[in-house]
Amino acid sequence: MIWKTFAAAAIVTAIILGAAASFAQTAQPDDILGTWQSETVKLEFFKAGAGYNARILWGNRVVESDGVTFKRDILNPDPALRSRSLQGITMITGLAYQNGEWTGGRLYDGASGRTYSGKAEIADGKLHLRGYMGVPAMGQTTVLQKVPATPSSATAKSSPAKR
């Protein structure tokens, strides 16, 4: 008799879990597009060919102490780029969508002049952007919130900045 109760409970649990799983949505490729921000950085993701890139709109490590003026890219490994402003440069390149996440990207850190491997995923409406060297476990994740699009931002798109 107890096994019948256990079996019934297992069936009900399986039905509930199956229903919950059917409501879970996998991120779609273009879900990453638009502006995302955290307390320390604001990025605009855009499509670049088959992949996705992002330009920096603001970052506490790439602006001067006034919080407005962008620093120069003085630590860039390419001497020809060291005099450019970090404002609007493409800092994330080559993210490719696969199985609900974006992988294979390169993240340029203008504050250090280093480039890291990168990946991203959207969970609970937040973008989890991870930069790492070697393996993803040896990295750092920044969690960003989507910035709602405004009517003027949808019509006034600038061309992607070059890195």
Beta strands, then each sheet from edge to edge (+ up, - down):
strand 1: 34-37
strand 2: 41-48
strand 3: 51-59
strand 4: 90-98
strand 5: 101-109
strand 6: 114-123
strand 7: 126-132
strand 8: 139-146
sheet 1: 1+ 2- 3+ 4- 5+ 6- 7+ 8- 1+
end
